[in-house]
Each structure stands twice: as C-alpha cells, then as structure tokens.
C-alpha cells in the first residue's frame, strides 16, 4: 500500500551550509505545497522486489507474454505492477528482435543506494509520489505522479515530463519518457491528463480510486477517480432503459479535459519541484527551504502522441519559465487555422494548418473499412480483422451516400483509399488502414464525440454506449474480476478491460458495435449509421455539432513555443496522427509565430508509424518487415535536447531520416540493428533537409 507522505523521512541538511538561500530573486525560499494538490501518498522502492520502472518485474518480466498474477481482490501493489506491465508493452515493441533490451527498454539497474549497473535487469530504485490535482473547486481529479530515482543528483537536478499518451492512466508514459528520464537520473513528472482508467460501473455503482482499487461511489466520494454526473434517481432511470452500462471518464466527464492538458503537464512539473524540495531541501522550524530551484534545474517537456501534444501545449502556456526544452514524438496537436500556410512534399501541396483530430478521425472511421478492399491495400497486416463481406457492405453504403464511386468492391476500395490520400494521409500509410480501423479508429471517434460535445453517459451520443457483452454481443454485467483489474489492464478508451462499444440502435436491440445491424441498410456494415452520425457532428450545423466545434476550438494551439528549443520526431507512415495534419504544419506555424526566435527542429522518419507495439505483434505479421520503431528516435531526441541544454551542443537541422526496414519474412523479421535506424544527422544532405521559407514548409520526397 501507499503510506502517507508524512511518513517519508526527510533528508535534513545543515542550515549553516546554505548561507545565501534567502537572497531576493534567487528562487530559494520556503517550499509551500501547491494549492491544487490533494493528499499525497508515497512509496519507497528498493530496486529489487519493487522499483520505479518495472514494478519489480525487471527486463524479462516486462518482456514476458504472461501478465503478472493478481489476487481475487487485487491489492494496490498488484494493480500498479499490472498497470506498468501493460502500459510498457502497449507503447514499445518488446519482441526479442525488435530492439528491446539493446536499443531501448530497461537497460540500466540502480540500487537503493544509487549505484548504477549496466548489467542488471533494468530495475531502478527510488521514491514515488501520487496525488490528485484540482483547480478552483473543479472535480476533475487529474492524477499526478512524481518518481525520483535513487541516483537523482541534487547538485545537477533534472526533471522530465511524462504525460500519458492516448487516454491512458498515470503509468501511460512509463515506457517512453518515463524510461528515458529514470535511466538518466531525472525526476519524472507524470500526469494522466484527466482521462485515465476512470470507469464507473453504473449497475454496481462502483468506481476506481487513485491507487486502482475500487469502492462504492457513495463511500468513495471525492476520492473517486471518476463518478458520472447522475443523481441516484437519474442513474436508476438510465439503467432501467439501458442496463449494464458503464461510464468512462475521458468520454463522459463533461469536462473536455484536453483543453487543460498543457496546464496538467505544468502542474506535474510544479509537483516535482515541491517533492524534490521536501526530499532534498533544508528542514527548519519555520518550514522547508528550497534547494532545488528552477534556475539550476534542467526541465524537458516530453512524451508521445496525446502526451506529446500536452508537452507542446505546456511549453506554449509556460509563462513561469518552468520548461527549458521540448522533445516529443508523434504529437497529437491541433492548430489554429491559418489559410496562408503551405506544406510541400515533392509534387504534393497542402494548404492550411492541418486538420483537427475529430475531423480526420471521423473521416477515417467512415472510409477505412472500404479502403481495405483496394488492391493497393492487399496483404495489409490485420486484414483478417476487417471481414471483406462487412467491408463490401460499408462500400455499398458509402456509394449510396455519394461519398465514393465504383461498380465493384475493388473499384470502391480504390475510391475510398484515393479519398483518404486526397484528404491528407500519406501514401506510405496505405498498409495500415486495416489494423488501424480494427484496433484504433472507431474507439477514438466515439470517445471524442462525447468529450468534445461534453455529452454525459445518459446522452448516448449517436446511439453509442459502453458495456460488457455476452457471447452474442448483447450488453451484460461487467464481470467483477475484469472491473477489479481495470486500472491495470485498461487504456481509458473502450474496447478495454472487457468493455465494448455498443450500438444502441442496432436492429434487434443493442449489440456490440462491430456485430450490429444498421437500421438504414439492414446489414452488417460496421454500423454505417453510427459512423455517419459521428461525422455529422463535424459537418452539420446542429446544436450538438456546434458544441463539438466549440470544444475543439478550445484545444487549438498557436505553435508559439516562446523561443524554447524543441525537437519533434514523427513517422512519415503514421496513419493515426498523420504528419500532414500535425507536425509538418506545426513547424510552419511555429516559424510564422516566432520568426527568428524559433528553435524548433522537425525530424520526419521514413518507415515509422504510430504504434510501435504492433511491430512485434504476431497477429499483425508484416509490421516487422515494413516498419522500424519510432521510439529509437524519440530517445535520441531526448539525448540531443539534454546535451543541448547541459553542454550547449547544437541541435541538428530539421530533416528526413531514411531508415531501412528489417529483412525476413512477415512475422519473422531479422533482428533490428543500428544499420536499420541511422542517426539523426548534424549535417544532413541537402536532399534530406526540411526547410521553411516564408509561409512554406518544404519536405523532401
């Protein structure tokens, strides 16, 4: 369990050794607890039975295909271990030949006394601190965490942010910036962004707590990670009409948490400074005097995907000078409109500042199933998860609505794929349409329709809800064992932890979305009616659509990093967060906003995409022979930024890095070597340089 922070024995220094602490403007002074923080709980790890990076599992335990066992009623320790295991494996490729254990992963071990070993199993001793954050009476209960490794050097302090990717919980970035920061000896500042595994089982009225254990919602009260905004009578009435439903925090909090992701990331940094000074500051009768101050601490905002977008937003909002530099991978970031911006890649020309997440995700949600039938997508990994018969039905429905053309499934598939490329997807992302539709796009479309519309669970936006199902796909009670472990197994966005997306409008009654029958067609077509409804929330002018647009506007950014040095790495083949909608225009907008102050570098990596964990997945054979792990370049970006901030090493120019996929047969690729993933060049060839001239971003083909 987590003891109270008050039980942590402070390190007491001799006050006489610090004669200059009270100098005005020095940054020193007493160490007040930030007002937004709730109660703080902490744990100390010995680096043997438990540790910060692997929860005691070590390198081999993280790589094992067998998840850690838990009790019938899991303890907080067991749930933490399960969460770290699943979140690590969800973000990186842990397969034997994919670079894990050589180029990345738990590479170093650090004992409780701070001794670093390069031959250990990756365990890192240290302390961990956990708390909810809320501002001005809001009840978002954003989870923040700070990890301080045993080899943290208070004479050379550093902090790295690790805001969770996707909708994940507090350990959602443990394997990305958490991994790098802990190995570097930095304190790591985590935030779950107000999303996380907040699941309220309305039938049993149980909710999750900050440590992952579950309790009755009434008993939990304000300690609940998330409780749906329903009175007892409203909950009873809703369940009478829609039994067995579960409310999920990211979808149903009615808070549009993305609008505050930058603030959440900055709060995590503030929490880190507070923790570090409680641990290393000078304890006096009057209070703790700070010794870890901003002027002497390197702070890097870092993460991937949604966490990367949060890091960029934090850097833009940082009016306290907390952040020194930024290093992010594949950022989900949404820009303010700028019709003057132009991005050129060879003969390809895109105007404007990209597209919003809801726009391009709901467009993909409509067209991707049909696009899998294009001959150009033949042999795509994961094609078996998008049955051709259902894809054909989707194509026919799209033709009927005038969205694509063609007389045969192949022609219609080509038309759908052409439409996606014309909308902004790179041609290199074609092999990903099947796997991304099967495992990513529909859940994102449903969740973000709710979050941007600020719809509650009772609204059932576009006739969607979340529930467990029986063998026929009909909503059923959420099994207690699955609910109990949801903190450790969930990703914050169903399908997850036994919960499924339900089409409440299916012919014959509510049913799992993928197995439902559309009323308008009477067919199994991946619920084209629901997909059209989700799209209409972007394209129509209904009150509901206006709500979605209003909240999307609230998350758009200017791309003004206030002159901070920054590195963005992004895979050219990314089909989930395409480069043309995000990183490329962000580079141009940053230059337009900052001009000569701009210190942003953009690294576009060929043969890289969004889901590194898919590369070693046996069910998705072919990823391994097509794609290299972008995580390698994310770590290198952090290395470059740290060297720049500490040793004044120049940042490399923006560039395309041309990688080489592994040889071998799909599912049995040769081991990844340094030859597959060449370095980011300090002096790239002219044919590889990405440049910005005026309002034009020029990307080599």
C-alpha angles and dihedrals in degrees: 000000000000114000119211115273086240088070093062109105108233123227104242118208127193110264092210089064091064106057097157101051096111099052110134113254094010094116091240122116137101121332111236119187110252110257093230094061123097126199114328123221124188144189134197118215126203098207091241114064090017135011142171100251105039105014089239094308096107126202094305094047092054090048094048116107088219113087119222113274120246134196124257086259101032120222123226089253092054093047092049091052091048091048093051091047094051097040093049092051093044094061106038138037108256096178116128095249099038100086098268111142093016110049098017143351129075096343102152135047123210123192126219088262092055100257110153120214126188092195100056131099097263101266115148121198121213146098132298128202126194133189145149119248125210133166129211097347097311116144100213091124093206107194116231127185136182124198119195113192120217090244094056106135111216089196090061103027123185135176127198123190122228108185109178121263122232111355093315128144130252094295092050094114098037093113097044121040090357090061094048096043096049092047090049091053095248127138108250119220113204132189130180090208094231091291117084128119097322102154122167112195099210094194096057093025091228127146140182126259128214092270094049098255117125133234142169108286093233092051093045094051111160091356089072114111088217135353120179116248096249131121118230091259092048091050091050092048093048093050091048089059098033111025126200096016124155126207116220122206102227091048102035110029091098088219105103088223093192089075088068102039092107092051091047090054092049089048089055089055091049089050089051093054090049093050094045092052093047086053102040104018128106111270112215133165088257094052142281115316115214120246098164103070133170095247091062100036128086110221121189122186106215144157140110137261111347088001089055091052088051091051092052091046090050092052090050092050096042103118092155096062092241096141123064100181145353131229116174142160130220094342120207096216130154120210133209112254118275115169092184095067118102127190118193127191108176106299092346113102125186123182127203133029100298127263135291122256094245092049098052096035095054089046091052090045089061101042109028098079091055092043089062087073093061111112086230089064094049113132094020115160111261096020090135089066091062104059112218093226092058092042089053090052090051090051091052091051092050091051090050089054093048094244097121138007139219139107100233133044090251092051091046090048090052090050092051092047092048089052092053093050091046089051091056113279114133116245088237089068094064095101089058101061094093100046094041093051091045097049112017124015105065094048091050093048093051096043096047093046086061098041096046091044090045087228119168125224088261092061094063091201111222088356093293127136139157127247144135114261140212125235091284095051096255117139112269138170115294105250110246092229092056093046091048093055098038093107089060100038106032130093097199095253122077137266082073139113092009095311120123138191108260126208101213091187097057118135106262094023138298115335141162105292098240092051097043129112119233113232093216095055104021088224143109099255104142089273100294090183091060092046091051091049092051089050092049090061085070102034102038131070099229121136088254092051091049089055090053092049092047092055094043087055088055092062099046117114136208098224090233106141093179091244094301117151110250140174124201119190119190136169115242091217095054107140097175099052102015117210092231092062098044130008100032096052090039088061091052094044091049091055091047091051100040104026111182090000091068115116097169119132122194121204115191113194122204120222091023129117140172106275112058089172089065091062095075096033110122091209090060101050110176097048087088094056094042107041141046123208114270087202089080089063094042089058090046090051089054090049090051093047094048091050090048093052097042105030100022092239109170117254115243119251120261108275152152113256111208112212132187121230118229121266125236137073122312108278093018105061121166118260117285112251136181088262090067093053111041119195126268100262124237088205109027120189116263089249090060100044120112109211139183119216116178106310094341128099111200116202119184115240 
